[in-house]
Amino acid sequence: MQSSEVPNVDDGSFRQPDLTRLLPVERLTHPPRILLLYGSVRERSYSRLVTEEAARLLHAMGAQPRIFDPRGLPQPDGAPEDHPKVQELRELAQWAEGMVWCSPERHGAMTGIMKSQIDWIPLSVGSVRPTQGKTLAVMQVSGGSQSFNAVNQLRVLGRWMRMLTIPNQSSVAKAFAEFEEDGRMKASPYYERVVDVMEELVKFTLLTRDCADYLVDRYSERRESAEAVSKRVNLRSI
């Protein structure tokens, strides 16, 4: 029943949080599905090498990782939405239950390649939101001393995409010195942090995927019609 202390609340849309919705009896049993994005197309891309190392760790932890290759992805609005690379990315985003975003830091920011991938993932596809309620881990590589500019920006984007960004993160400084010639990451505190981040991502994904929709269910949106919500989050209306 609506409290007299909150007279401006719409009784038909107001809900008290329900613990049983957060602890469902029936749980998904398939391996956590994780999409990994990286932000460079250089032949020896350290963000790609870190991402490949992360994918190996995820697989060893029982998850199902898939890496998107950004080569050939057009600039946002520079091609129709049915472009094959755009469709591939969007299908992976809908398939995934969690994501890893790894960008180089360039000019104190994430790369345009990283941002383009995120920009191609829509906030809404009809009534489906490809990223809402899904887990996210953020990482970056730097050519110089350790920095956190790119991961901080990725966190902002994750919040905008309504994702559940895990607390831990990885920033690999002087990445050129952290890999063997064959592309494998050397044993180091940086490597151990990547292990930590992937472990935390899998845990958070297992914890939240069964109740992801409920976690991000909002009072304000329950008061709106589905059509109104779609118009508000559709960038084409801006």
Secondary structure by P-SEA (a helix, b strand, c coil): cccccccccccccccccccccccccccccccbbbbbbbcccccccaaaaaaaaaaaaaaaabbbbbbbbccccccccccccccaaaaaaaaaaaacccbbbbbccccccccaaaaaaaaacccccccccccccbbbbbbcccccccccaaaaaaaaaaaaaccccccbbbbbccccccccccccccccaaaaaaaaaaaaaaaaaaaccccccccccccccccccaaaaaaaaccccc
